[in-house]
Amino acid sequence: MSIYDFEVKDTQGNMVSLSEYKGKVLLIVNSATKCGFTPQYTELNEIFNEFKDEGFVILDFPCNQFGNQAPGTGEEIAATCRSEYLVPYPIFEKIEVNGENEEPLYA
């Protein structure tokens, strides 16, 4: 199975086919807005802005599995990321990255 065969939910609950990103260089991250690594958004934004014109895109998947560090709905998290950290790349619905409810993309 190719990465482009996966479908994921955006923050409005719509299914998005990763085939939309075919031909791009993808950096897929799981994130948390209330953790010690939250300043990573500054560096991720810089990388994205530097290489976006060359076909680079970051796909951000918030995850609340580790210490409740991504509280709120996907829409709330995306709003925080856009307003506080000026995140310009796609943010998807909150997922689990391991365990019983692991997002298939992460499996």
Backbone as XML, in Angstrom:
<?xml version="1.0"?>
<chain id="A" units="angstrom">
  <residue number="1" name="MET">
    <atom name="N" x="0.850" y="-1.181" z="0.000"/>
    <atom name="CA" x="0.000" y="0.000" z="0.000"/>
    <atom name="C" x="0.892" y="1.239" z="0.000"/>
  </residue>
  <residue number="2" name="SER">
    <atom name="N" x="0.545" y="2.180" z="-0.817"/>
    <atom name="CA" x="1.275" y="3.442" z="-0.926"/>
    <atom name="C" x="0.692" y="4.468" z="0.049"/>
  </residue>
  <residue number="3" name="ILE">
    <atom name="N" x="1.509" y="5.409" z="0.447"/>
    <atom name="CA" x="1.020" y="6.487" z="1.311"/>
    <atom name="C" x="-0.131" y="7.241" z="0.644"/>
  </residue>
  <residue number="4" name="TYR">
    <atom name="N" x="-0.130" y="7.252" z="-0.672"/>
    <atom name="CA" x="-1.164" y="7.983" z="-1.409"/>
    <atom name="C" x="-2.506" y="7.257" z="-1.422"/>
  </residue>
  <residue number="5" name="ASP">
    <atom name="N" x="-2.543" y="6.036" z="-0.903"/>
    <atom name="CA" x="-3.798" y="5.286" z="-0.807"/>
    <atom name="C" x="-4.569" y="5.611" z="0.463"/>
  </residue>
  <residue number="6" name="PHE">
    <atom name="N" x="-3.938" y="6.296" z="1.400"/>
    <atom name="CA" x="-4.587" y="6.615" z="2.672"/>
    <atom name="C" x="-5.502" y="7.822" z="2.537"/>
  </residue>
  <residue number="7" name="GLU">
    <atom name="N" x="-6.569" y="7.778" z="3.329"/>
    <atom name="CA" x="-7.451" y="8.927" z="3.490"/>
    <atom name="C" x="-7.455" y="9.295" z="4.965"/>
  </residue>
  <residue number="8" name="VAL">
    <atom name="N" x="-7.441" y="10.585" z="5.229"/>
    <atom name="CA" x="-7.433" y="11.090" z="6.599"/>
    <atom name="C" x="-8.502" y="12.163" z="6.733"/>
  </residue>
  <residue number="9" name="LYS">
    <atom name="N" x="-8.884" y="12.469" z="7.967"/>
    <atom name="CA" x="-9.908" y="13.490" z="8.190"/>
    <atom name="C" x="-9.267" y="14.841" z="8.445"/>
  </residue>
  <residue number="10" name="ASP">
    <atom name="N" x="-9.868" y="15.865" z="7.835"/>
    <atom name="CA" x="-9.448" y="17.224" z="8.172"/>
    <atom name="C" x="-10.198" y="17.646" z="9.437"/>
  </residue>
  <residue number="11" name="THR">
    <atom name="N" x="-9.968" y="18.848" z="9.892"/>
    <atom name="CA" x="-10.569" y="19.280" z="11.156"/>
    <atom name="C" x="-12.075" y="19.509" z="11.075"/>
  </residue>
  <residue number="12" name="GLN">
    <atom name="N" x="-12.630" y="19.494" z="9.869"/>
    <atom name="CA" x="-14.078" y="19.607" z="9.719"/>
    <atom name="C" x="-14.737" y="18.237" z="9.529"/>
  </residue>
  <residue number="13" name="GLY">
    <atom name="N" x="-13.915" y="17.169" z="9.600"/>
    <atom name="CA" x="-14.446" y="15.819" z="9.462"/>
    <atom name="C" x="-14.521" y="15.334" z="8.031"/>
  </residue>
  <residue number="14" name="ASN">
    <atom name="N" x="-14.032" y="16.113" z="7.080"/>
    <atom name="CA" x="-14.027" y="15.700" z="5.676"/>
    <atom name="C" x="-12.859" y="14.764" z="5.407"/>
  </residue>
  <residue number="15" name="MET">
    <atom name="N" x="-13.097" y="13.755" z="4.579"/>
    <atom name="CA" x="-12.029" y="12.838" z="4.207"/>
    <atom name="C" x="-11.154" y="13.496" z="3.144"/>
  </residue>
  <residue number="16" name="VAL">
    <atom name="N" x="-9.857" y="13.372" z="3.335"/>
    <atom name="CA" x="-8.871" y="13.931" z="2.411"/>
    <atom name="C" x="-7.979" y="12.790" z="1.956"/>
  </residue>
  <residue number="17" name="SER">
    <atom name="N" x="-7.883" y="12.606" z="0.661"/>
    <atom name="CA" x="-7.002" y="11.579" z="0.114"/>
    <atom name="C" x="-5.582" y="12.125" z="0.059"/>
  </residue>
  <residue number="18" name="LEU">
    <atom name="N" x="-4.645" y="11.354" z="0.562"/>
    <atom name="CA" x="-3.257" y="11.797" z="0.496"/>
    <atom name="C" x="-2.736" y="11.786" z="-0.939"/>
  </residue>
  <residue number="19" name="SER">
    <atom name="N" x="-3.525" y="11.240" z="-1.855"/>
    <atom name="CA" x="-3.141" y="11.317" z="-3.278"/>
    <atom name="C" x="-3.110" y="12.774" z="-3.751"/>
  </residue>
  <residue number="20" name="GLU">
    <atom name="N" x="-3.783" y="13.667" z="-3.005"/>
    <atom name="CA" x="-3.734" y="15.096" z="-3.332"/>
    <atom name="C" x="-2.306" y="15.643" z="-3.223"/>
  </residue>
  <residue number="21" name="TYR">
    <atom name="N" x="-1.459" y="14.928" z="-2.497"/>
    <atom name="CA" x="-0.086" y="15.390" z="-2.269"/>
    <atom name="C" x="0.937" y="14.620" z="-3.103"/>
  </residue>
  <residue number="22" name="LYS">
    <atom name="N" x="0.447" y="13.841" z="-4.047"/>
    <atom name="CA" x="1.353" y="13.066" z="-4.903"/>
    <atom name="C" x="2.293" y="14.016" z="-5.635"/>
  </residue>
  <residue number="23" name="GLY">
    <atom name="N" x="3.566" y="13.654" z="-5.661"/>
    <atom name="CA" x="4.565" y="14.478" z="-6.319"/>
    <atom name="C" x="5.196" y="15.512" z="-5.397"/>
  </residue>
  <residue number="24" name="LYS">
    <atom name="N" x="4.732" y="15.575" z="-4.160"/>
    <atom name="CA" x="5.280" y="16.523" z="-3.185"/>
    <atom name="C" x="6.182" y="15.770" z="-2.201"/>
  </residue>
  <residue number="25" name="VAL">
    <atom name="N" x="7.040" y="16.498" z="-1.563"/>
    <atom name="CA" x="7.844" y="15.950" z="-0.473"/>
    <atom name="C" x="7.055" y="16.200" z="0.800"/>
  </residue>
  <residue number="26" name="LEU">
    <atom name="N" x="6.743" y="15.128" z="1.535"/>
    <atom name="CA" x="5.894" y="15.238" z="2.723"/>
    <atom name="C" x="6.693" y="15.050" z="4.000"/>
  </residue>
  <residue number="27" name="LEU">
    <atom name="N" x="6.423" y="15.906" z="4.959"/>
    <atom name="CA" x="6.880" y="15.712" z="6.324"/>
    <atom name="C" x="5.611" y="15.556" z="7.155"/>
  </residue>
  <residue number="28" name="ILE">
    <atom name="N" x="5.389" y="14.347" z="7.660"/>
    <atom name="CA" x="4.183" y="14.053" z="8.427"/>
    <atom name="C" x="4.562" y="14.062" z="9.901"/>
  </residue>
  <residue number="29" name="VAL">
    <atom name="N" x="3.894" y="14.935" z="10.661"/>
    <atom name="CA" x="4.227" y="15.087" z="12.079"/>
    <atom name="C" x="2.991" y="14.885" z="12.941"/>
  </residue>
  <residue number="30" name="ASN">
    <atom name="N" x="3.225" y="14.371" z="14.141"/>
    <atom name="CA" x="2.173" y="14.433" z="15.150"/>
    <atom name="C" x="2.607" y="15.507" z="16.131"/>
  </residue>
  <residue number="31" name="SER">
    <atom name="N" x="1.651" y="16.280" z="16.582"/>
    <atom name="CA" x="1.977" y="17.465" z="17.366"/>
    <atom name="C" x="1.076" y="17.579" z="18.591"/>
  </residue>
  <residue number="32" name="ALA">
    <atom name="N" x="1.484" y="18.482" z="19.475"/>
    <atom name="CA" x="0.692" y="18.805" z="20.656"/>
    <atom name="C" x="0.907" y="20.285" z="20.951"/>
  </residue>
  <residue number="33" name="THR">
    <atom name="N" x="-0.165" y="20.996" z="21.156"/>
    <atom name="CA" x="-0.079" y="22.450" z="21.347"/>
    <atom name="C" x="0.251" y="22.860" z="22.772"/>
  </residue>
  <residue number="34" name="LYS">
    <atom name="N" x="0.225" y="21.939" z="23.703"/>
    <atom name="CA" x="0.466" y="22.276" z="25.117"/>
    <atom name="C" x="1.608" y="21.449" z="25.694"/>
  </residue>
  <residue number="35" name="CYS">
    <atom name="N" x="2.669" y="21.294" z="24.944"/>
    <atom name="CA" x="3.795" y="20.504" z="25.446"/>
    <atom name="C" x="5.090" y="21.296" z="25.319"/>
  </residue>
  <residue number="36" name="GLY">
    <atom name="N" x="6.140" y="20.746" z="25.880"/>
    <atom name="CA" x="7.432" y="21.415" z="25.851"/>
    <atom name="C" x="8.012" y="21.581" z="24.462"/>
  </residue>
  <residue number="37" name="PHE">
    <atom name="N" x="7.508" y="20.799" z="23.497"/>
    <atom name="CA" x="8.011" y="20.895" z="22.128"/>
    <atom name="C" x="7.189" y="21.847" z="21.262"/>
  </residue>
  <residue number="38" name="THR">
    <atom name="N" x="6.195" y="22.502" z="21.839"/>
    <atom name="CA" x="5.337" y="23.392" z="21.064"/>
    <atom name="C" x="6.125" y="24.463" z="20.301"/>
  </residue>
  <residue number="39" name="PRO">
    <atom name="N" x="7.240" y="24.964" z="20.831"/>
    <atom name="CA" x="8.028" y="25.921" z="20.036"/>
    <atom name="C" x="8.509" y="25.361" z="18.694"/>
  </residue>
  <residue number="40" name="GLN">
    <atom name="N" x="8.364" y="24.039" z="18.506"/>
    <atom name="CA" x="8.728" y="23.454" z="17.214"/>
    <atom name="C" x="7.956" y="24.087" z="16.059"/>
  </residue>
  <residue number="41" name="TYR">
    <atom name="N" x="6.804" y="24.654" z="16.339"/>
    <atom name="CA" x="6.035" y="25.274" z="15.263"/>
    <atom name="C" x="6.829" y="26.380" z="14.572"/>
  </residue>
  <residue number="42" name="THR">
    <atom name="N" x="7.633" y="27.103" z="15.305"/>
    <atom name="CA" x="8.452" y="28.158" z="14.692"/>
    <atom name="C" x="9.382" y="27.561" z="13.649"/>
  </residue>
  <residue number="43" name="GLU">
    <atom name="N" x="10.093" y="26.494" z="14.024"/>
    <atom name="CA" x="11.020" y="25.860" z="13.095"/>
    <atom name="C" x="10.294" y="25.181" z="11.934"/>
  </residue>
  <residue number="44" name="LEU">
    <atom name="N" x="9.169" y="24.524" z="12.236"/>
    <atom name="CA" x="8.398" y="23.892" z="11.159"/>
    <atom name="C" x="7.907" y="24.933" z="10.161"/>
  </residue>
  <residue number="45" name="ASN">
    <atom name="N" x="7.438" y="26.062" z="10.658"/>
    <atom name="CA" x="6.995" y="27.143" z="9.763"/>
    <atom name="C" x="8.142" y="27.618" z="8.884"/>
  </residue>
  <residue number="46" name="GLU">
    <atom name="N" x="9.321" y="27.771" z="9.477"/>
    <atom name="CA" x="10.484" y="28.231" z="8.710"/>
    <atom name="C" x="10.842" y="27.241" z="7.607"/>
  </residue>
  <residue number="47" name="ILE">
    <atom name="N" x="10.868" y="25.961" z="7.952"/>
    <atom name="CA" x="11.179" y="24.928" z="6.956"/>
    <atom name="C" x="10.127" y="24.933" z="5.851"/>
  </residue>
  <residue number="48" name="PHE">
    <atom name="N" x="8.857" y="24.971" z="6.252"/>
    <atom name="CA" x="7.776" y="24.972" z="5.264"/>
    <atom name="C" x="7.902" y="26.171" z="4.332"/>
  </residue>
  <residue number="49" name="ASN">
    <atom name="N" x="8.063" y="27.355" z="4.901"/>
    <atom name="CA" x="8.128" y="28.566" z="4.080"/>
    <atom name="C" x="9.350" y="28.583" z="3.166"/>
  </residue>
  <residue number="50" name="GLU">
    <atom name="N" x="10.439" y="27.991" z="3.607"/>
    <atom name="CA" x="11.644" y="27.952" z="2.789"/>
    <atom name="C" x="11.499" y="27.030" z="1.583"/>
  </residue>
  <residue number="51" name="PHE">
    <atom name="N" x="10.776" y="25.918" z="1.749"/>
    <atom name="CA" x="10.751" y="24.901" z="0.699"/>
    <atom name="C" x="9.392" y="24.677" z="0.032"/>
  </residue>
  <residue number="52" name="LYS">
    <atom name="N" x="8.356" y="25.399" z="0.445"/>
    <atom name="CA" x="7.021" y="25.152" z="-0.108"/>
    <atom name="C" x="6.956" y="25.361" z="-1.619"/>
  </residue>
  <residue number="53" name="ASP">
    <atom name="N" x="7.717" y="26.285" z="-2.148"/>
    <atom name="CA" x="7.698" y="26.533" z="-3.591"/>
    <atom name="C" x="8.400" y="25.433" z="-4.375"/>
  </residue>
  <residue number="54" name="GLU">
    <atom name="N" x="9.069" y="24.533" z="-3.656"/>
    <atom name="CA" x="9.748" y="23.403" z="-4.293"/>
    <atom name="C" x="8.955" y="22.110" z="-4.119"/>
  </residue>
  <residue number="55" name="GLY">
    <atom name="N" x="7.700" y="22.232" z="-3.691"/>
    <atom name="CA" x="6.844" y="21.066" z="-3.559"/>
    <atom name="C" x="6.874" y="20.396" z="-2.200"/>
  </residue>
  <residue number="56" name="PHE">
    <atom name="N" x="7.344" y="21.101" z="-1.193"/>
    <atom name="CA" x="7.412" y="20.559" z="0.166"/>
    <atom name="C" x="6.161" y="20.935" z="0.938"/>
  </residue>
  <residue number="57" name="VAL">
    <atom name="N" x="5.622" y="19.989" z="1.690"/>
    <atom name="CA" x="4.459" y="20.283" z="2.530"/>
    <atom name="C" x="4.561" y="19.488" z="3.838"/>
  </residue>
  <residue number="58" name="ILE">
    <atom name="N" x="4.088" y="20.102" z="4.897"/>
    <atom name="CA" x="4.011" y="19.454" z="6.204"/>
    <atom name="C" x="2.554" y="19.092" z="6.441"/>
  </residue>
  <residue number="59" name="LEU">
    <atom name="N" x="2.314" y="17.871" z="6.891"/>
    <atom name="CA" x="0.976" y="17.431" z="7.267"/>
    <atom name="C" x="0.995" y="17.204" z="8.776"/>
  </residue>
  <residue number="60" name="ASP">
    <atom name="N" x="0.215" y="17.995" z="9.487"/>
    <atom name="CA" x="0.230" y="18.019" z="10.944"/>
    <atom name="C" x="-0.975" y="17.264" z="11.503"/>
  </residue>
  <residue number="61" name="PHE">
    <atom name="N" x="-0.682" y="16.265" z="12.325"/>
    <atom name="CA" x="-1.717" y="15.466" z="12.966"/>
    <atom name="C" x="-1.595" y="15.609" z="14.487"/>
  </residue>
  <residue number="62" name="PRO">
    <atom name="N" x="-2.420" y="16.434" z="15.106"/>
    <atom name="CA" x="-2.381" y="16.566" z="16.565"/>
    <atom name="C" x="-2.696" y="15.225" z="17.242"/>
  </residue>
  <residue number="63" name="CYS">
    <atom name="N" x="-2.051" y="15.005" z="18.367"/>
    <atom name="CA" x="-2.254" y="13.774" z="19.137"/>
    <atom name="C" x="-2.306" y="14.119" z="20.617"/>
  </residue>
  <residue number="64" name="ASN">
    <atom name="N" x="-3.302" y="13.597" z="21.295"/>
    <atom name="CA" x="-3.503" y="13.889" z="22.713"/>
    <atom name="C" x="-3.162" y="12.692" z="23.598"/>
  </residue>
  <residue number="65" name="GLN">
    <atom name="N" x="-2.457" y="11.715" z="23.065"/>
    <atom name="CA" x="-2.181" y="10.487" z="23.811"/>
    <atom name="C" x="-1.136" y="10.642" z="24.908"/>
  </residue>
  <residue number="66" name="PHE">
    <atom name="N" x="-0.327" y="11.641" z="24.846"/>
    <atom name="CA" x="0.820" y="11.721" z="25.732"/>
    <atom name="C" x="0.664" y="12.887" z="26.713"/>
  </residue>
  <residue number="67" name="GLY">
    <atom name="N" x="0.095" y="12.604" z="27.857"/>
    <atom name="CA" x="-0.038" y="13.602" z="28.904"/>
    <atom name="C" x="-1.079" y="14.668" z="28.652"/>
  </residue>
  <residue number="68" name="ASN">
    <atom name="N" x="-2.088" y="14.371" z="27.831"/>
    <atom name="CA" x="-3.160" y="15.339" z="27.559"/>
    <atom name="C" x="-2.591" y="16.676" z="27.084"/>
  </residue>
  <residue number="69" name="GLN">
    <atom name="N" x="-1.610" y="16.615" z="26.171"/>
    <atom name="CA" x="-0.927" y="17.814" z="25.711"/>
    <atom name="C" x="-1.501" y="18.403" z="24.424"/>
  </residue>
  <residue number="70" name="ALA">
    <atom name="N" x="-2.596" y="17.823" z="23.945"/>
    <atom name="CA" x="-3.304" y="18.391" z="22.789"/>
    <atom name="C" x="-4.799" y="18.376" z="23.098"/>
  </residue>
  <residue number="71" name="PRO">
    <atom name="N" x="-5.209" y="19.152" z="24.125"/>
    <atom name="CA" x="-6.624" y="19.176" z="24.491"/>
    <atom name="C" x="-7.454" y="19.935" z="23.453"/>
  </residue>
  <residue number="72" name="GLY">
    <atom name="N" x="-8.735" y="19.690" z="23.477"/>
    <atom name="CA" x="-9.644" y="20.398" z="22.573"/>
    <atom name="C" x="-9.936" y="19.592" z="21.324"/>
  </residue>
  <residue number="73" name="THR">
    <atom name="N" x="-10.838" y="20.131" z="20.524"/>
    <atom name="CA" x="-11.197" y="19.495" z="19.265"/>
    <atom name="C" x="-10.135" y="19.812" z="18.214"/>
  </residue>
  <residue number="74" name="GLY">
    <atom name="N" x="-10.196" y="19.099" z="17.113"/>
    <atom name="CA" x="-9.288" y="19.387" z="16.006"/>
    <atom name="C" x="-9.428" y="20.821" z="15.522"/>
  </residue>
  <residue number="75" name="GLU">
    <atom name="N" x="-10.665" y="21.307" z="15.440"/>
    <atom name="CA" x="-10.889" y="22.693" z="15.009"/>
    <atom name="C" x="-10.269" y="23.688" z="15.987"/>
  </residue>
  <residue number="76" name="GLU">
    <atom name="N" x="-10.406" y="23.424" z="17.282"/>
    <atom name="CA" x="-9.830" y="24.319" z="18.293"/>
    <atom name="C" x="-8.299" y="24.314" z="18.208"/>
  </residue>
  <residue number="77" name="ILE">
    <atom name="N" x="-7.741" y="23.134" z="18.031"/>
    <atom name="CA" x="-6.291" y="23.031" z="17.907"/>
    <atom name="C" x="-5.804" y="23.776" z="16.675"/>
  </residue>
  <residue number="78" name="ALA">
    <atom name="N" x="-6.490" y="23.576" z="15.550"/>
    <atom name="CA" x="-6.105" y="24.272" z="14.317"/>
    <atom name="C" x="-6.208" y="25.781" z="14.491"/>
  </residue>
  <residue number="79" name="ALA">
    <atom name="N" x="-7.257" y="26.248" z="15.156"/>
    <atom name="CA" x="-7.420" y="27.690" z="15.384"/>
    <atom name="C" x="-6.276" y="28.226" z="16.233"/>
  </residue>
  <residue number="80" name="THR">
    <atom name="N" x="-5.892" y="27.486" z="17.268"/>
    <atom name="CA" x="-4.760" y="27.893" z="18.110"/>
    <atom name="C" x="-3.479" y="27.940" z="17.294"/>
  </residue>
  <residue number="81" name="CYS">
    <atom name="N" x="-3.254" y="26.906" z="16.503"/>
    <atom name="CA" x="-2.036" y="26.852" z="15.681"/>
    <atom name="C" x="-1.983" y="28.001" z="14.689"/>
  </residue>
  <residue number="82" name="ARG">
    <atom name="N" x="-3.115" y="28.338" z="14.115"/>
    <atom name="CA" x="-3.148" y="29.418" z="13.117"/>
    <atom name="C" x="-2.978" y="30.786" z="13.783"/>
  </residue>
  <residue number="83" name="SER">
    <atom name="N" x="-3.618" y="30.997" z="14.941"/>
    <atom name="CA" x="-3.567" y="32.320" z="15.568"/>
    <atom name="C" x="-2.307" y="32.539" z="16.400"/>
  </residue>
  <residue number="84" name="GLU">
    <atom name="N" x="-1.892" y="31.542" z="17.165"/>
    <atom name="CA" x="-0.740" y="31.729" z="18.058"/>
    <atom name="C" x="0.602" y="31.425" z="17.393"/>
  </residue>
  <residue number="85" name="TYR">
    <atom name="N" x="0.595" y="30.464" z="16.472"/>
    <atom name="CA" x="1.862" y="30.030" z="15.879"/>
    <atom name="C" x="1.948" y="30.298" z="14.378"/>
  </residue>
  <residue number="86" name="LEU">
    <atom name="N" x="0.875" y="30.867" z="13.806"/>
    <atom name="CA" x="0.820" y="31.232" z="12.393"/>
    <atom name="C" x="1.130" y="30.062" z="11.469"/>
  </residue>
  <residue number="87" name="VAL">
    <atom name="N" x="0.643" y="28.886" z="11.814"/>
    <atom name="CA" x="0.884" y="27.675" z="11.034"/>
    <atom name="C" x="0.203" y="27.790" z="9.671"/>
  </residue>
  <residue number="88" name="PRO">
    <atom name="N" x="0.985" y="27.702" z="8.579"/>
    <atom name="CA" x="0.420" y="27.861" z="7.238"/>
    <atom name="C" x="0.100" y="26.552" z="6.524"/>
  </residue>
  <residue number="89" name="TYR">
    <atom name="N" x="0.512" y="25.420" z="7.062"/>
    <atom name="CA" x="0.352" y="24.134" z="6.378"/>
    <atom name="C" x="-0.865" y="23.392" z="6.927"/>
  </residue>
  <residue number="90" name="PRO">
    <atom name="N" x="-1.286" y="22.315" z="6.264"/>
    <atom name="CA" x="-2.503" y="21.600" z="6.671"/>
    <atom name="C" x="-2.408" y="20.972" z="8.062"/>
  </residue>
  <residue number="91" name="ILE">
    <atom name="N" x="-3.459" y="21.161" z="8.825"/>
    <atom name="CA" x="-3.621" y="20.522" z="10.127"/>
    <atom name="C" x="-4.847" y="19.620" z="10.017"/>
  </residue>
  <residue number="92" name="PHE">
    <atom name="N" x="-4.677" y="18.387" z="10.431"/>
    <atom name="CA" x="-5.751" y="17.410" z="10.304"/>
    <atom name="C" x="-6.378" y="17.132" z="11.666"/>
  </residue>
  <residue number="93" name="GLU">
    <atom name="N" x="-7.398" y="16.281" z="11.653"/>
    <atom name="CA" x="-8.100" y="15.920" z="12.879"/>
    <atom name="C" x="-7.140" y="15.221" z="13.834"/>
  </residue>
  <residue number="94" name="LYS">
    <atom name="N" x="-7.410" y="15.352" z="15.125"/>
    <atom name="CA" x="-6.633" y="14.677" z="16.147"/>
    <atom name="C" x="-6.678" y="13.171" z="15.922"/>
  </residue>
  <residue number="95" name="ILE">
    <atom name="N" x="-5.535" y="12.533" z="16.136"/>
    <atom name="CA" x="-5.443" y="11.089" z="15.946"/>
    <atom name="C" x="-4.733" y="10.457" z="17.132"/>
  </residue>
  <residue number="96" name="GLU">
    <atom name="N" x="-4.726" y="9.137" z="17.134"/>
    <atom name="CA" x="-3.864" y="8.372" z="18.028"/>
    <atom name="C" x="-2.764" y="7.770" z="17.163"/>
  </residue>
  <residue number="97" name="VAL">
    <atom name="N" x="-1.543" y="7.838" z="17.655"/>
    <atom name="CA" x="-0.403" y="7.394" z="16.846"/>
    <atom name="C" x="0.088" y="5.996" z="17.213"/>
  </residue>
  <residue number="98" name="ASN">
    <atom name="N" x="-0.494" y="5.422" z="18.266"/>
    <atom name="CA" x="-0.178" y="4.041" z="18.595"/>
    <atom name="C" x="-1.312" y="3.455" z="19.412"/>
  </residue>
  <residue number="99" name="GLY">
    <atom name="N" x="-1.241" y="2.166" z="19.651"/>
    <atom name="CA" x="-2.265" y="1.513" z="20.463"/>
    <atom name="C" x="-3.455" y="1.024" z="19.667"/>
  </residue>
  <residue number="100" name="GLU">
    <atom name="N" x="-4.487" y="0.708" z="20.404"/>
    <atom name="CA" x="-5.694" y="0.094" z="19.857"/>
    <atom name="C" x="-6.367" y="0.934" z="18.766"/>
  </residue>
  <residue number="101" name="ASN">
    <atom name="N" x="-6.362" y="2.262" z="18.905"/>
    <atom name="CA" x="-7.033" y="3.149" z="17.947"/>
    <atom name="C" x="-6.044" y="3.897" z="17.050"/>
  </residue>
  <residue number="102" name="GLU">
    <atom name="N" x="-4.893" y="3.281" z="16.833"/>
    <atom name="CA" x="-3.849" y="3.905" z="16.022"/>
    <atom name="C" x="-4.368" y="4.248" z="14.621"/>
  </residue>
  <residue number="103" name="GLU">
    <atom name="N" x="-4.081" y="5.457" z="14.205"/>
    <atom name="CA" x="-4.422" y="5.896" z="12.856"/>
    <atom name="C" x="-3.689" y="4.991" z="11.861"/>
  </residue>
  <residue number="104" name="PRO">
    <atom name="N" x="-4.405" y="4.419" z="10.876"/>
    <atom name="CA" x="-3.759" y="3.521" z="9.920"/>
    <atom name="C" x="-2.528" y="4.118" z="9.235"/>
  </residue>
  <residue number="105" name="LEU">
    <atom name="N" x="-2.548" y="5.395" z="8.992"/>
    <atom name="CA" x="-1.380" y="6.050" z="8.391"/>
    <atom name="C" x="-0.136" y="5.849" z="9.243"/>
  </residue>
  <residue number="106" name="TYR">
    <atom name="N" x="-0.304" y="5.853" z="10.551"/>
    <atom name="CA" x="0.831" y="5.698" z="11.458"/>
    <atom name="C" x="1.203" y="4.230" z="11.673"/>
  </residue>
  <residue number="107" name="ALA">
    <atom name="N" x="0.292" y="3.315" z="11.353"/>
    <atom name="CA" x="0.596" y="1.895" z="11.487"/>
    <atom name="C" x="1.619" y="1.512" z="10.425"/>
  </residue>
</chain>
